[in-house]
Amino acid sequence: MAEINLCWKIIYYRSHRGEEPVYDFIESLNPTAQAKISNTFDLLSQFGTRVGLPHVKKVTGTDLWELRILGGDNIRIFYIPVCDRKFLLLHAFIKKTRKTDKKELKVALSRLSELRKINH
């Protein structure tokens, strides 16, 4: 019997200039933070939309989801599920206060809006 790969694929938002800001953000972090992100990506890839708290949280009032890398770094990555079992990472940042800064949310929503304009 053939093995069926049901894993989700993680893809990065790419700007019209070819930049991948989430990838660049992750590359700028220390190796420990990168390892935590990689472990969380593994969970997301393996369990897809079934991953729940504390790793994933729906952003109320939007189409966005928040990937939560917990610990001293408090890294957040906004993403959306897209067709063909893919997650599109839109924006990443270090959360510095209890409440997510509105400007971080605006960046992700702006990128999502840009993609929707291109695809329609």
C-alpha positions as CSV (number, residue, x, y, z in Angstrom):
1,M,0.0,0.0,0.0
2,A,1.4,3.4,-1.0
3,E,2.0,5.9,1.8
4,I,-0.1,9.1,1.4
5,N,1.5,12.3,2.4
6,L,-1.1,14.4,4.2
7,C,1.3,17.0,5.6
8,W,0.6,20.6,5.2
9,K,3.2,22.7,3.4
10,I,4.4,26.0,4.8
11,I,5.0,28.8,2.3
12,Y,6.3,32.4,2.7
13,Y,4.6,35.5,1.5
14,R,6.6,37.1,-1.3
15,S,6.3,40.8,-2.1
16,H,6.0,42.1,-5.6
17,R,9.7,43.0,-5.3
18,G,10.6,39.4,-4.5
19,E,11.2,39.9,-0.8
20,E,10.2,37.3,1.8
21,P,10.0,39.3,5.1
22,V,8.9,36.3,7.3
23,Y,11.8,34.2,6.1
24,D,14.2,37.2,6.5
25,F,12.9,37.7,10.1
26,I,13.5,34.1,11.0
27,E,17.0,34.1,9.6
28,S,17.8,37.2,11.7
29,L,17.0,35.4,15.0
30,N,19.4,33.4,17.2
31,P,19.7,29.7,16.6
32,T,17.7,28.8,19.7
33,A,14.7,30.9,18.5
34,Q,15.1,29.4,15.0
35,A,14.9,25.9,16.5
36,K,11.7,26.8,18.4
37,I,10.2,28.1,15.2
38,S,11.2,25.0,13.3
39,N,9.7,22.7,16.0
40,T,6.4,24.7,15.8
41,F,6.4,24.5,12.0
42,D,6.8,20.8,12.3
43,L,3.6,20.7,14.5
44,L,1.8,22.9,12.0
45,S,2.9,20.8,9.0
46,Q,2.0,17.5,10.7
47,F,-1.4,18.4,12.3
48,G,-2.5,21.3,10.1
49,T,-5.7,23.0,11.1
50,R,-6.0,20.7,14.1
51,V,-3.2,22.4,16.0
52,G,-4.7,24.4,18.8
53,L,-3.7,26.4,21.8
54,P,-1.1,27.2,23.0
55,H,0.5,27.0,19.6
56,V,-2.2,28.4,17.3
57,K,-4.9,30.9,17.9
58,K,-7.5,32.5,15.5
59,V,-7.3,36.2,15.3
60,T,-10.8,37.5,16.1
61,G,-12.5,39.5,13.3
62,T,-10.0,38.5,10.6
63,D,-9.1,35.6,8.3
64,L,-5.7,35.4,10.1
65,W,-4.3,32.8,12.4
66,E,-1.5,33.4,14.9
67,L,1.3,30.9,15.3
68,R,2.6,31.4,18.8
69,I,6.3,30.5,19.6
70,L,6.3,30.8,23.3
71,G,9.1,31.3,25.8
72,G,11.5,34.2,26.3
73,D,11.3,35.4,22.7
74,N,7.5,35.5,22.4
75,I,7.5,35.3,18.6
76,R,4.3,35.5,16.6
77,I,3.6,34.7,13.0
78,F,0.4,35.6,11.3
79,Y,-0.7,33.2,8.6
80,I,-3.7,31.9,6.6
81,P,-4.6,28.4,5.3
82,V,-4.7,28.4,1.5
83,C,-5.7,25.7,-1.0
84,D,-3.9,22.4,-1.4
85,R,-3.0,22.0,2.2
86,K,-0.7,25.0,2.5
87,F,-0.2,27.7,5.1
88,L,0.9,31.1,3.9
89,L,3.1,33.0,6.4
90,L,2.3,36.7,6.1
91,H,4.1,38.5,8.9
92,A,6.4,37.7,11.9
93,F,7.4,39.8,14.9
94,I,8.5,39.6,18.5
95,K,5.5,40.4,20.8
96,K,6.7,42.9,23.4
97,T,3.5,43.6,25.4
98,R,0.5,41.5,26.6
99,K,-1.7,42.8,23.7
100,T,-0.6,42.5,20.1
101,D,0.4,45.9,18.6
102,K,-2.2,46.9,16.0
103,K,0.5,47.9,13.6
104,E,1.7,44.3,13.4
105,L,-1.8,43.2,12.6
106,K,-2.1,45.9,9.9
107,V,1.1,44.6,8.2
108,A,-0.4,41.1,7.9
109,L,-3.8,42.4,6.7
110,S,-2.2,44.7,4.2
111,R,-0.2,41.8,2.7
112,L,-3.3,39.6,2.6
113,S,-5.2,42.4,0.9
114,E,-2.4,42.8,-1.7
115,L,-2.5,39.1,-2.5
116,R,-6.2,39.1,-2.9
117,K,-6.1,42.0,-5.4
118,I,-3.5,40.1,-7.4
119,N,-5.5,36.9,-7.4
120,H,-8.8,38.5,-8.5
